[in-house]
Structures are given as C-alpha cells and as structure tokens.
C-alpha cells in the first residue's frame, strides 16, 4: 500500500483474533493522530467509541448526528455510545424484546 491520506474500513475487526484486533485499533488511532482521514464503519459501538474522534450517524439515509464523539454523547447525556445510538436511531425497545424472549424461554422450561 502506498501512503494514503484517506483510509476506509468497513467492519475491519470482523474475524480477527484478539491480538490482531488490538494492533488494528492501535494503528487506526495512531494514523488518525497523524492527521489521516479514516472512515470507520462498524456496528461494534464500543470500538467506535475507542477509535473515532468524530461520528456521522445515519438513519434511513438521513444524517441524524454529525459532531465529535464526545459532543454527541454529551448532548444526549448517555454514558455509552451504544445508549446514545439507541436513543437517536432505534424505534424498538431492546429491553422489552429481551424480556419477551426470556419469558418465552422460561415458559417452555416450566
């Protein structure tokens, strides 16, 4: 690879072992600190929170948040990026769905 100013990653940690994932996360942080533009697309929000300085959140093709990671979390006042995302994007109650699944499982076991 040459020395690109822009890097694009789509789910780059998928299938990686722990060591390789750690190396890649450190590489992304380091390259970002050197001024490279890195587009990092992932559903693993804990990693996004670790490696991304800015976020663009889309919902059905529309931009619903675009700012620094810290600013977005601060504006929504949630402790984690996952909770912030759920507040902004999801129309479902993940807790209720979880309770429903557990209820069905425990009814079949009884």
C-alpha positions in Angstrom: 0.0 0.0 0.0 1.2 3.5 -0.8 0.9 6.1 1.9 -2.8 7.1 1.6 -4.2 10.2 3.3 -7.6 8.6 3.4 -8.4 5.1 4.7 -11.8 3.4 4.5 -12.6 0.5 6.8 -15.9 -1.4 6.8 -16.2 -3.8 9.8 -12.4 -4.2 9.9 -12.3 -6.3 13.1 -14.7 -9.0 11.8 -13.0 -12.4 12.1 -9.8 -11.1 13.7 -8.2 -12.7 16.7 -7.7 -10.5 19.9 -4.1 -9.6 19.1 -4.8 -8.6 15.5 -7.8 -6.6 16.6 -5.7 -4.7 19.2 -3.0 -4.0 16.6 -5.5 -2.7 14.1 -7.3 -0.4 16.7 -3.9 1.0 17.8 -3.0 1.5 14.1 -6.2 3.4 13.4 -5.7 5.6 16.5 -2.1 6.4 15.5 -2.9 7.1 11.9 -5.7 9.4 12.9 -3.4 11.3 15.3 -1.1 11.8 12.4 -3.8 13.6 10.5 -5.1 10.9 8.2 -8.8 10.8 7.4 -10.2 7.5 8.4 -13.7 6.4 7.6 -14.6 3.6 10.0 -17.9 1.8 9.6 -18.9 -0.6 12.3 -21.8 -2.0 14.3 -19.5 -2.6 17.3 -20.1 0.7 19.0 -17.7 0.0 21.9 -14.8 0.0 19.4 -16.2 3.0 17.5 -16.2 4.9 20.9 -12.5 3.9 21.4 -11.1 4.8 17.9 -13.3 7.5 16.4 -12.9 11.2 17.3 -16.0 12.2 15.2 -19.2 10.5 14.2 -21.7 10.6 11.4 -24.9 8.7 12.3 -27.3 7.8 9.6 -30.9 6.7 9.9 -32.7 5.6 6.7 -30.2 7.6 4.6 -30.6 10.8 6.6 -27.9 12.3 8.8 -29.2 12.5 12.4 -26.0 13.3 14.2 -22.6 14.7 13.0 -20.1 16.0 15.5 -17.3 14.9 17.7 -18.0 11.7 19.6 -17.8 13.5 22.9 -20.2 16.2 21.8 -22.8 13.8 20.6 -22.7 11.8 23.8 -22.7 15.0 25.9 -25.7 16.4 24.1 -27.7 13.2 24.6 -26.4 12.7 28.1 -25.9 8.9 27.9 -22.9 7.1 29.4 -22.1 5.0 26.4 -22.2 5.4 22.6 -24.4 2.4 22.4 -27.1 4.1 24.6 -26.7 7.3 22.6 -27.2 5.5 19.4 -30.2 3.7 20.7 -31.7 7.0 21.8 -31.1 8.6 18.3 -31.9 5.7 16.0 -33.8 2.7 17.2 -37.6 2.6 17.3 -37.6 -0.7 19.3 -37.3 -1.3 23.0 -34.4 -3.8 23.2 -35.1 -4.3 26.9 -38.7 -5.3 26.2 -37.7 -7.7 23.4 -35.1 -9.3 25.7 -37.8 -9.7 28.5 -40.2 -11.3 26.0 -37.6 -13.8 24.8 -36.7 -14.8 28.4 -40.4 -15.1 29.2 -41.0 -17.4 26.3 -37.9 -19.5 27.3 -38.9 -19.8 30.9 -42.5 -20.8 30.0 -41.2 -23.6 27.8 -38.9 -24.9 30.6 -41.7 -24.9 33.1 
